[in-house]
Amino acid sequence: MRRVIKNFSQLLALLGRNNAGATAIEYAVIVGLIAAAVVVGLGAIGSALGVHYNTASSAISTP
């Protein structure tokens, strides 16, 4: 039983020193936030371009 507890405590100590998983999660969160910002920005640009194209189309088709 003492051996199991010793091995478990060694495993916890090893996991405490390994931060690779936390870093990967942090990068994933950053990438997700950047992707969301890009989607919102492109949506706004797309709406503005739609207005300009409709204005240009109306101007061209009006005699």
CNS distance restraints for C-alpha pairs under 8 A (distance, minus, plus):
assign (resid   1 and name CA) (resid   5 and name CA) 6.40 0.50 0.50
assign (resid   2 and name CA) (resid   6 and name CA) 6.03 0.50 0.50
assign (resid   3 and name CA) (resid   7 and name CA) 6.08 0.50 0.50
assign (resid   4 and name CA) (resid   8 and name CA) 6.04 0.50 0.50
assign (resid   5 and name CA) (resid   9 and name CA) 6.07 0.50 0.50
assign (resid   6 and name CA) (resid  10 and name CA) 6.19 0.50 0.50
assign (resid   7 and name CA) (resid  11 and name CA) 6.17 0.50 0.50
assign (resid   8 and name CA) (resid  12 and name CA) 6.24 0.50 0.50
assign (resid   9 and name CA) (resid  13 and name CA) 6.16 0.50 0.50
assign (resid  10 and name CA) (resid  14 and name CA) 6.16 0.50 0.50
assign (resid  11 and name CA) (resid  15 and name CA) 6.16 0.50 0.50
assign (resid  12 and name CA) (resid  16 and name CA) 6.03 0.50 0.50
assign (resid  13 and name CA) (resid  17 and name CA) 6.49 0.50 0.50
assign (resid  14 and name CA) (resid  18 and name CA) 6.41 0.50 0.50
assign (resid  15 and name CA) (resid  19 and name CA) 7.83 0.50 0.50
assign (resid  19 and name CA) (resid  23 and name CA) 6.25 0.50 0.50
assign (resid  20 and name CA) (resid  24 and name CA) 6.23 0.50 0.50
assign (resid  21 and name CA) (resid  25 and name CA) 6.29 0.50 0.50
assign (resid  22 and name CA) (resid  26 and name CA) 6.20 0.50 0.50
assign (resid  23 and name CA) (resid  27 and name CA) 6.22 0.50 0.50
assign (resid  24 and name CA) (resid  28 and name CA) 6.16 0.50 0.50
assign (resid  25 and name CA) (resid  29 and name CA) 6.22 0.50 0.50
assign (resid  26 and name CA) (resid  30 and name CA) 6.28 0.50 0.50
assign (resid  27 and name CA) (resid  31 and name CA) 6.11 0.50 0.50
assign (resid  28 and name CA) (resid  32 and name CA) 6.09 0.50 0.50
assign (resid  29 and name CA) (resid  33 and name CA) 6.21 0.50 0.50
assign (resid  30 and name CA) (resid  34 and name CA) 6.22 0.50 0.50
assign (resid  31 and name CA) (resid  35 and name CA) 6.08 0.50 0.50
assign (resid  32 and name CA) (resid  36 and name CA) 6.18 0.50 0.50
assign (resid  33 and name CA) (resid  37 and name CA) 6.22 0.50 0.50
assign (resid  34 and name CA) (resid  38 and name CA) 6.19 0.50 0.50
assign (resid  35 and name CA) (resid  39 and name CA) 6.23 0.50 0.50
assign (resid  36 and name CA) (resid  40 and name CA) 6.23 0.50 0.50
assign (resid  37 and name CA) (resid  41 and name CA) 6.01 0.50 0.50
assign (resid  38 and name CA) (resid  42 and name CA) 5.96 0.50 0.50
assign (resid  39 and name CA) (resid  43 and name CA) 6.04 0.50 0.50
assign (resid  40 and name CA) (resid  44 and name CA) 6.34 0.50 0.50
assign (resid  41 and name CA) (resid  45 and name CA) 6.24 0.50 0.50
assign (resid  42 and name CA) (resid  46 and name CA) 5.86 0.50 0.50
assign (resid  43 and name CA) (resid  47 and name CA) 6.21 0.50 0.50
assign (resid  44 and name CA) (resid  48 and name CA) 6.30 0.50 0.50
assign (resid  45 and name CA) (resid  49 and name CA) 6.09 0.50 0.50
assign (resid  46 and name CA) (resid  50 and name CA) 6.09 0.50 0.50
assign (resid  47 and name CA) (resid  51 and name CA) 6.46 0.50 0.50
assign (resid  48 and name CA) (resid  52 and name CA) 6.48 0.50 0.50
assign (resid  49 and name CA) (resid  53 and name CA) 6.09 0.50 0.50
assign (resid  50 and name CA) (resid  54 and name CA) 6.08 0.50 0.50
assign (resid  51 and name CA) (resid  55 and name CA) 6.18 0.50 0.50
assign (resid  52 and name CA) (resid  56 and name CA) 6.13 0.50 0.50
assign (resid  53 and name CA) (resid  57 and name CA) 5.94 0.50 0.50
assign (resid  54 and name CA) (resid  58 and name CA) 6.06 0.50 0.50
assign (resid  55 and name CA) (resid  59 and name CA) 6.19 0.50 0.50
assign (resid  56 and name CA) (resid  60 and name CA) 6.17 0.50 0.50
assign (resid  57 and name CA) (resid  61 and name CA) 6.11 0.50 0.50
assign (resid  58 and name CA) (resid  62 and name CA) 5.96 0.50 0.50
